[in-house]
Amino acid sequence: MKLFWILLQLFLSAKLHAYPQMMAERQISALEQGTIKLAGSHIIILQADIENIWGSYYFAVSNQTGGEASFDLAVRLPQETVDFQAGEGLQNEELQLFPDGRLGVRKNFPSGLTLLGINFKVPTKGKGEASLTLVPSYDMAQLFIATTQVDLLAFRATGFESGLPPMLAGGRYAGIKGEGIKKGQTVQVNILGIPSSPRELLKMLGWMTGLVLLIALALLTSMLRKERETVGGSI
């Protein structure tokens, strides 16, 4: 898991752009020098049950001032969001909800790269599909929408294609990516495969249980093989 976060930070730091100062005037000189930057690549990971879609939105800030510095920015969660809380690298007191729906982040950032995450909830209304509406507050070089394979979700969005960031590749995740998304552009993400009944949810859980059992069986087989090789070599 630690390796995942390291890879995620490296990926998000690959494309950086300066974010305009939102609230703190003391940041103007630092921002003009381009010493604090917001990553241009963003990742949203989704899961779903009968009642809700559970999402995590990841992005990163690079602080090259040489020390700790305050930085304020505003992000937009899906318009359908009914609840949210601080995730990776954030505390709830560092979040502020604006009347227009933007979510402000006010934080002191240490030197280097900081990964941030915000968790959110969208109701599904008991249907097998749903839509998320995203209107970013800034340009995005890349936006990834991903889910684990066991969730059996599928995504569709105009201008997006199949794709994952490197740290999510390898078969455990599926997703789509969009590039060159502009500030204020409306991105409509259609989500299919949401469980709409207890039976479908049990089916999903069955897939997850089966996957865990297969992994456990593979580990047990590997251990037994090594034990036989050890015993055989000692005779």
N, C-alpha and C positions, 0 to 999 in steps of 0.2 A: 504494500500500500504506500509506503514511503517513497518507493521508486516511482509510483504513479504520479504523486504530487510533484516530484522533481521534474519528471518529463512534461507534466502539464505546465509548470512554470516556464520551462525552457521554450515550449511551443508558443505560449502566449507572449513571451518576450521577443519573439522573432520579428514581429511587425508592430512598431510603436508609433503613436502619433500624439502630439501635444493636445491636451484637453483644455478648452477655455476656462478661465477662472469663473466660478459660480458665486461664491459667497464671501470668501476671505480676501480682502484687498491686499493684505500683506504678502499674498502669493504672487502678485503681478510680476515682480522682478524675476522671481525664479522661473515662472512660466514663460516669460519672454526669452529667457536663456535656454529654454527647452530642457530644463533639468528634471522636470517631473512629467512623466508621460503615461498615457493610458494605452494598453495593448490594443491593437487593431483586430485581434482574433478573439472571438467570444464563443462560449460553449454552453448549451442548455441540455441537461440530461433529464429525461422524463420517465416516470413510472405511473401506473394507474391501477385503481381498484374500481369497484362498482360505483362508488360515490364521488371520487375525486381523482384528479390528476395531480401528482406530486412532482414538482420540478426543482431543479437546482441550477442557478445561473452563475457561471464562472467567468471572471475577467481578472486582469492583473494591472498593477501600477508599478512603474519603474521610477525609483528615486535616485537620481545621480547628483544630488546636491553635496554629497560628502558627509551628510549627517541626517538626523531626524528632521522631518519637515512636515508641516500641515498641508493638506491638499483636500479640496472640496470638489465633488463631482455629482452629477445626477444621472441616474439610469432609469429606464422604463421597463418594468415587468410587463407580461402580457396584460392587455386591458381587462381580461376576464378574471384576473386574480382577485380573490376574496380575502386572502390572508398571506402573511409573509413573516419571516424571521431571519435574523442574522445567521449566516453560515460560516464557511471557512474564512478565517482571518478577520472577522468582524464581531462586534458586540451590538446588541439591540440599541443601546444608547447612541451608537454612531450612525444610526439611520434616522431619517426625517422624511415624512410623507408630505409632499406639496399638494396644494389644492388641485393642480392640473394633472395629478396622477404620477408625476415624476417622484422617484425615490432618491432623496439626497443622501450622500455618504460624506461625512465629515470625520477625518481620521488623521492622526499623526503617523506618518509612514517612516519606518527605519530605512537606512541606506540600502539600496539594492532593489530586488524584485519582490513584490508582495502579492500573493494569490488571494483573491477575494471571492466569496460565494454568498449568494442570497437564496434561501429556500422559499418556495411559494406554493400556494394551493389554488386549484381551479376546479369548481364543481363540474361533474359530468352529466348530472340530471338523469342518471340511469340509462343513458343511451350508449350505443356501441361505437359512437364516434363523436368527436368534438373539434372545435376550432380555437386556435390561439391567435390573437391579433397583436403583432409587435410593431411599434413605431419608435425606432431608436432616436435618442437625443443627440447622436453624433454619427459620423461615418464609421462603418465597419468594414475592415478589409475582408474578414471572413466571419460567417456565423454558422455554427454547427448545431444541429438538433439531433440528439442521440438517445438511445434506450438500450437496455440489455436485451440480448436475444430471447431470454426466457419470458420477457414481458409480452412478446408477440405483437407489439405495436408497430404500425407503419405510418410514415409521414409523407405528405405531399405539400409542395409549395411552389408557386410559379417562379421560374428562374433558378430553382435549386436542383441539384443532382445528387446521386448517391455519393457519399463520402464521409470519412471520419478523420479526426486528428490522429497523428501517429500513435499517441499513447492509448487510444481506444481501439486501435486495429488489432487483429488477431483472432477474430471470430466470436468474441464474447459480447460485442456491441454491434448495432446497426444504426444507420442514420443518414442524414442528408446535409449538404452544405450549400451555402450561397455566398457569392463574392461580390465585392463592390457595392455594398448596401449603403445608401445615402441617408443622411440625417433627415428625419421626417417621412421617409418612405414607409408605406404600409406593407408589412409582410404577413400574409395570412397562411398559417400552418394548419392543415387538416390532419387530424389524428384518427387513424382507423385501428380496429382491433381491441378497443377498450372493452373489458368484460362488462356485460349488461345484466348478468344474472349470476346467482351463486354457483350454478353449474359451470359457467364459463370460467369463473374465478377458481373453482376447484380444478378445472382442467389446466389452468395456468400454474397453479400450485403443484399439480402433478408433474408438469414439465420440469419445474424447479427441483422437486424431490428426486425425479429421475436423474437429472443432471448431477445432483449431489451424490447420489448412489453410484453413478458411473465413475465419478472422480474418486470416491472412496474405494471402489472395486479396483480401479487402476493402481491406486497407491498400495492397496493390500497385495495385489498381484506382484507389484514391483518389490515389495518387502519380502514376500515369500521366495521370489526368485533369487534375491540377494542372499537370503538365509540358506537356500539349497546350495548355492555356489560356495558359500563359506564353509558349510558342512562337508561338501564334496571335496573341497580343497584341503580340508584338514585330515581326511582319511588316508 
